[in-house]
Amino acid sequence: MPQLNPSPWLSILVFSWLVFLTILPLKVTAHIYPNEPAPQTAQTTDTLKTESWTWPWH
């Protein structure tokens, strides 16, 4: 039964994990985000006003 021969499949598995663990993290971390996050100013609870929603329950 050729499906049970681990010789080609083991090398494919090892090579694919080698790619996943070496090349792909470098490509993912190399992305530059166009909008850098800006630090928000600290606000007190007095300046934040919340309004309740009026749901039309039927």
PDB file as gemmi writes it, atoms N, CA and C in Angstrom:
CRYST1    1.000    1.000    1.000  90.00  90.00  90.00 P 1                      
ATOM      1  N   MET A   1       0.845  -1.181   0.000  1.00  0.00           N  
ATOM      2  CA  MET A   1       0.000   0.000   0.000  1.00  0.00           C  
ATOM      3  C   MET A   1       0.889   1.243   0.000  1.00  0.00           C  
ATOM      4  N   PRO A   2       0.928   1.970  -1.077  1.00  0.00           N  
ATOM      5  CA  PRO A   2       1.861   3.097  -1.185  1.00  0.00           C  
ATOM      6  C   PRO A   2       1.505   4.274  -0.282  1.00  0.00           C  
ATOM      7  N   GLN A   3       0.245   4.358   0.195  1.00  0.00           N  
ATOM      8  CA  GLN A   3      -0.126   5.472   1.058  1.00  0.00           C  
ATOM      9  C   GLN A   3       0.608   5.405   2.393  1.00  0.00           C  
ATOM     10  N   LEU A   4       1.000   4.220   2.804  1.00  0.00           N  
ATOM     11  CA  LEU A   4       1.629   4.056   4.103  1.00  0.00           C  
ATOM     12  C   LEU A   4       3.137   4.218   4.068  1.00  0.00           C  
ATOM     13  N   ASN A   5       3.679   4.465   2.913  1.00  0.00           N  
ATOM     14  CA  ASN A   5       5.107   4.688   2.809  1.00  0.00           C  
ATOM     15  C   ASN A   5       5.415   6.107   3.303  1.00  0.00           C  
ATOM     16  N   PRO A   6       6.107   6.259   4.438  1.00  0.00           N  
ATOM     17  CA  PRO A   6       6.310   7.595   4.997  1.00  0.00           C  
ATOM     18  C   PRO A   6       7.446   8.378   4.345  1.00  0.00           C  
ATOM     19  N   SER A   7       8.135   7.767   3.430  1.00  0.00           N  
ATOM     20  CA  SER A   7       9.309   8.426   2.876  1.00  0.00           C  
ATOM     21  C   SER A   7       8.996   9.754   2.177  1.00  0.00           C  
ATOM     22  N   PRO A   8       8.110   9.831   1.191  1.00  0.00           N  
ATOM     23  CA  PRO A   8       7.886  11.147   0.567  1.00  0.00           C  
ATOM     24  C   PRO A   8       7.077  12.088   1.448  1.00  0.00           C  
ATOM     25  N   TRP A   9       6.138  11.554   2.209  1.00  0.00           N  
ATOM     26  CA  TRP A   9       5.248  12.412   2.973  1.00  0.00           C  
ATOM     27  C   TRP A   9       5.938  13.011   4.183  1.00  0.00           C  
ATOM     28  N   LEU A  10       6.865  12.290   4.751  1.00  0.00           N  
ATOM     29  CA  LEU A  10       7.598  12.842   5.887  1.00  0.00           C  
ATOM     30  C   LEU A  10       8.461  14.019   5.453  1.00  0.00           C  
ATOM     31  N   SER A  11       9.106  13.899   4.306  1.00  0.00           N  
ATOM     32  CA  SER A  11       9.932  15.014   3.834  1.00  0.00           C  
ATOM     33  C   SER A  11       9.073  16.219   3.454  1.00  0.00           C  
ATOM     34  N   ILE A  12       7.893  15.982   2.888  1.00  0.00           N  
ATOM     35  CA  ILE A  12       6.992  17.089   2.566  1.00  0.00           C  
ATOM     36  C   ILE A  12       6.519  17.768   3.837  1.00  0.00           C  
ATOM     37  N   LEU A  13       6.190  16.992   4.849  1.00  0.00           N  
ATOM     38  CA  LEU A  13       5.749  17.554   6.123  1.00  0.00           C  
ATOM     39  C   LEU A  13       6.851  18.384   6.773  1.00  0.00           C  
ATOM     40  N   VAL A  14       8.048  17.856   6.800  1.00  0.00           N  
ATOM     41  CA  VAL A  14       9.165  18.576   7.423  1.00  0.00           C  
ATOM     42  C   VAL A  14       9.491  19.844   6.653  1.00  0.00           C  
ATOM     43  N   PHE A  15       9.489  19.784   5.343  1.00  0.00           N  
ATOM     44  CA  PHE A  15       9.794  20.962   4.541  1.00  0.00           C  
ATOM     45  C   PHE A  15       8.711  22.030   4.684  1.00  0.00           C  
ATOM     46  N   SER A  16       7.447  21.609   4.716  1.00  0.00           N  
ATOM     47  CA  SER A  16       6.375  22.594   4.852  1.00  0.00           C  
ATOM     48  C   SER A  16       6.435  23.278   6.220  1.00  0.00           C  
ATOM     49  N   TRP A  17       6.743  22.527   7.290  1.00  0.00           N  
ATOM     50  CA  TRP A  17       6.864  23.154   8.594  1.00  0.00           C  
ATOM     51  C   TRP A  17       8.102  24.034   8.669  1.00  0.00           C  
ATOM     52  N   LEU A  18       9.131  23.666   7.956  1.00  0.00           N  
ATOM     53  CA  LEU A  18      10.316  24.524   7.893  1.00  0.00           C  
ATOM     54  C   LEU A  18       9.977  25.858   7.251  1.00  0.00           C  
ATOM     55  N   VAL A  19       9.173  25.830   6.204  1.00  0.00           N  
ATOM     56  CA  VAL A  19       8.730  27.073   5.556  1.00  0.00           C  
ATOM     57  C   VAL A  19       7.850  27.870   6.502  1.00  0.00           C  
ATOM     58  N   PHE A  20       6.910  27.191   7.153  1.00  0.00           N  
ATOM     59  CA  PHE A  20       6.006  27.886   8.061  1.00  0.00           C  
ATOM     60  C   PHE A  20       6.734  28.550   9.217  1.00  0.00           C  
ATOM     61  N   LEU A  21       7.754  27.906   9.731  1.00  0.00           N  
ATOM     62  CA  LEU A  21       8.418  28.420  10.926  1.00  0.00           C  
ATOM     63  C   LEU A  21       9.568  29.373  10.649  1.00  0.00           C  
ATOM     64  N   THR A  22      10.044  29.438   9.417  1.00  0.00           N  
ATOM     65  CA  THR A  22      11.169  30.336   9.138  1.00  0.00           C  
ATOM     66  C   THR A  22      10.801  31.486   8.217  1.00  0.00           C  
ATOM     67  N   ILE A  23      10.160  31.204   7.108  1.00  0.00           N  
ATOM     68  CA  ILE A  23       9.927  32.245   6.098  1.00  0.00           C  
ATOM     69  C   ILE A  23       8.669  33.052   6.389  1.00  0.00           C  
ATOM     70  N   LEU A  24       7.586  32.395   6.715  1.00  0.00           N  
ATOM     71  CA  LEU A  24       6.331  33.106   6.899  1.00  0.00           C  
ATOM     72  C   LEU A  24       6.334  34.089   8.071  1.00  0.00           C  
ATOM     73  N   PRO A  25       6.898  33.773   9.235  1.00  0.00           N  
ATOM     74  CA  PRO A  25       6.917  34.802  10.297  1.00  0.00           C  
ATOM     75  C   PRO A  25       7.677  36.058   9.894  1.00  0.00           C  
ATOM     76  N   LEU A  26       8.720  35.920   9.099  1.00  0.00           N  
ATOM     77  CA  LEU A  26       9.459  37.103   8.643  1.00  0.00           C  
ATOM     78  C   LEU A  26       8.599  37.954   7.716  1.00  0.00           C  
ATOM     79  N   LYS A  27       7.812  37.308   6.860  1.00  0.00           N  
ATOM     80  CA  LYS A  27       6.953  38.050   5.948  1.00  0.00           C  
ATOM     81  C   LYS A  27       5.797  38.723   6.681  1.00  0.00           C  
ATOM     82  N   VAL A  28       5.274  38.063   7.685  1.00  0.00           N  
ATOM     83  CA  VAL A  28       4.153  38.639   8.423  1.00  0.00           C  
ATOM     84  C   VAL A  28       4.615  39.820   9.267  1.00  0.00           C  
ATOM     85  N   THR A  29       5.747  39.705   9.917  1.00  0.00           N  
ATOM     86  CA  THR A  29       6.227  40.794  10.765  1.00  0.00           C  
ATOM     87  C   THR A  29       6.820  41.945   9.958  1.00  0.00           C  
ATOM     88  N   ALA A  30       7.030  41.776   8.672  1.00  0.00           N  
ATOM     89  CA  ALA A  30       7.607  42.845   7.857  1.00  0.00           C  
ATOM     90  C   ALA A  30       6.564  43.846   7.376  1.00  0.00           C  
ATOM     91  N   HIS A  31       5.296  43.589   7.647  1.00  0.00           N  
ATOM     92  CA  HIS A  31       4.253  44.514   7.200  1.00  0.00           C  
ATOM     93  C   HIS A  31       4.348  45.834   7.955  1.00  0.00           C  
ATOM     94  N   ILE A  32       4.144  46.913   7.224  1.00  0.00           N  
ATOM     95  CA  ILE A  32       4.142  48.243   7.816  1.00  0.00           C  
ATOM     96  C   ILE A  32       2.709  48.751   7.750  1.00  0.00           C  
ATOM     97  N   TYR A  33       2.184  49.126   8.880  1.00  0.00           N  
ATOM     98  CA  TYR A  33       0.818  49.619   8.919  1.00  0.00           C  
ATOM     99  C   TYR A  33       0.793  51.093   8.528  1.00  0.00           C  
ATOM    100  N   PRO A  34      -0.101  51.502   7.646  1.00  0.00           N  
ATOM    101  CA  PRO A  34      -0.104  52.893   7.188  1.00  0.00           C  
ATOM    102  C   PRO A  34      -0.535  53.879   8.269  1.00  0.00           C  
ATOM    103  N   ASN A  35      -1.369  53.469   9.180  1.00  0.00           N  
ATOM    104  CA  ASN A  35      -1.842  54.365  10.232  1.00  0.00           C  
ATOM    105  C   ASN A  35      -1.325  53.865  11.573  1.00  0.00           C  
ATOM    106  N   GLU A  36      -0.334  54.532  12.069  1.00  0.00           N  
ATOM    107  CA  GLU A  36       0.205  54.164  13.362  1.00  0.00           C  
ATOM    108  C   GLU A  36      -0.783  54.599  14.451  1.00  0.00           C  
ATOM    109  N   PRO A  37      -0.971  53.783  15.460  1.00  0.00           N  
ATOM    110  CA  PRO A  37      -1.910  54.173  16.513  1.00  0.00           C  
ATOM    111  C   PRO A  37      -1.379  55.350  17.323  1.00  0.00           C  
ATOM    112  N   ALA A  38      -2.252  56.324  17.542  1.00  0.00           N  
ATOM    113  CA  ALA A  38      -1.876  57.506  18.303  1.00  0.00           C  
ATOM    114  C   ALA A  38      -2.296  57.305  19.756  1.00  0.00           C  
ATOM    115  N   PRO A  39      -1.484  57.750  20.689  1.00  0.00           N  
ATOM    116  CA  PRO A  39      -1.883  57.605  22.098  1.00  0.00           C  
ATOM    117  C   PRO A  39      -3.079  58.497  22.406  1.00  0.00           C  
ATOM    118  N   GLN A  40      -4.026  57.945  23.149  1.00  0.00           N  
ATOM    119  CA  GLN A  40      -5.207  58.714  23.513  1.00  0.00           C  
ATOM    120  C   GLN A  40      -4.943  59.455  24.815  1.00  0.00           C  
ATOM    121  N   THR A  41      -5.605  60.596  24.933  1.00  0.00           N  
ATOM    122  CA  THR A  41      -5.457  61.359  26.168  1.00  0.00           C  
ATOM    123  C   THR A  41      -6.361  60.766  27.232  1.00  0.00           C  
ATOM    124  N   ALA A  42      -5.934  60.899  28.451  1.00  0.00           N  
ATOM    125  CA  ALA A  42      -6.726  60.377  29.568  1.00  0.00           C  
ATOM    126  C   ALA A  42      -7.918  61.295  29.801  1.00  0.00           C  
ATOM    127  N   GLN A  43      -9.097  60.709  29.867  1.00  0.00           N  
ATOM    128  CA  GLN A  43     -10.312  61.486  30.109  1.00  0.00           C  
ATOM    129  C   GLN A  43     -10.934  61.038  31.417  1.00  0.00           C  
ATOM    130  N   THR A  44     -11.516  61.987  32.100  1.00  0.00           N  
ATOM    131  CA  THR A  44     -12.184  61.639  33.347  1.00  0.00           C  
ATOM    132  C   THR A  44     -13.593  61.178  33.049  1.00  0.00           C  
ATOM    133  N   THR A  45     -14.253  60.626  34.034  1.00  0.00           N  
ATOM    134  CA  THR A  45     -15.614  60.129  33.830  1.00  0.00           C  
ATOM    135  C   THR A  45     -16.604  61.271  33.698  1.00  0.00           C  
ATOM    136  N   ASP A  46     -16.222  62.490  34.103  1.00  0.00           N  
ATOM    137  CA  ASP A  46     -17.130  63.626  33.967  1.00  0.00           C  
ATOM    138  C   ASP A  46     -17.278  64.050  32.511  1.00  0.00           C  
ATOM    139  N   THR A  47     -16.231  63.896  31.730  1.00  0.00           N  
ATOM    140  CA  THR A  47     -16.295  64.341  30.339  1.00  0.00           C  
ATOM    141  C   THR A  47     -16.960  63.306  29.437  1.00  0.00           C  
ATOM    142  N   LEU A  48     -17.024  62.062  29.883  1.00  0.00           N  
ATOM    143  CA  LEU A  48     -17.677  61.036  29.086  1.00  0.00           C  
ATOM    144  C   LEU A  48     -19.149  60.973  29.455  1.00  0.00           C  
ATOM    145  N   LYS A  49     -19.995  61.258  28.487  1.00  0.00           N  
ATOM    146  CA  LYS A  49     -21.425  61.246  28.755  1.00  0.00           C  
ATOM    147  C   LYS A  49     -22.042  60.127  27.932  1.00  0.00           C  
ATOM    148  N   THR A  50     -22.724  59.237  28.594  1.00  0.00           N  
ATOM    149  CA  THR A  50     -23.387  58.143  27.893  1.00  0.00           C  
ATOM    150  C   THR A  50     -24.881  58.394  27.873  1.00  0.00           C  
ATOM    151  N   GLU A  51     -25.490  58.011  26.781  1.00  0.00           N  
ATOM    152  CA  GLU A  51     -26.933  58.160  26.648  1.00  0.00           C  
ATOM    153  C   GLU A  51     -27.545  56.777  26.514  1.00  0.00           C  
ATOM    154  N   SER A  52     -28.687  56.619  27.147  1.00  0.00           N  
ATOM    155  CA  SER A  52     -29.353  55.330  27.042  1.00  0.00           C  
ATOM    156  C   SER A  52     -30.107  55.239  25.725  1.00  0.00           C  
ATOM    157  N   TRP A  53     -30.247  54.032  25.224  1.00  0.00           N  
ATOM    158  CA  TRP A  53     -30.960  53.814  23.982  1.00  0.00           C  
ATOM    159  C   TRP A  53     -32.437  53.647  24.283  1.00  0.00           C  
ATOM    160  N   THR A  54     -33.241  54.164  23.404  1.00  0.00           N  
ATOM    161  CA  THR A  54     -34.674  53.968  23.554  1.00  0.00           C  
ATOM    162  C   THR A  54     -35.113  52.940  22.522  1.00  0.00           C  
ATOM    163  N   TRP A  55     -35.341  51.740  23.000  1.00  0.00           N  
ATOM    164  CA  TRP A  55     -35.744  50.660  22.107  1.00  0.00           C  
ATOM    165  C   TRP A  55     -37.270  50.590  22.026  1.00  0.00           C  
ATOM    166  N   PRO A  56     -37.813  50.574  20.839  1.00  0.00           N  
ATOM    167  CA  PRO A  56     -39.268  50.472  20.702  1.00  0.00           C  
ATOM    168  C   PRO A  56     -39.714  49.001  20.838  1.00  0.00           C  
ATOM    169  N   TRP A  57     -39.925  48.563  22.061  1.00  0.00           N  
ATOM    170  CA  TRP A  57     -40.332  47.194  22.298  1.00  0.00           C  
ATOM    171  C   TRP A  57     -41.787  47.013  21.925  1.00  0.00           C  
ATOM    172  N   HIS A  58     -42.070  45.987  21.189  1.00  0.00           N  
ATOM    173  CA  HIS A  58     -43.446  45.742  20.747  1.00  0.00           C  
ATOM    174  C   HIS A  58     -43.943  44.435  21.317  1.00  0.00           C  
TER     175      HIS A  58                                                      
END                                                                             
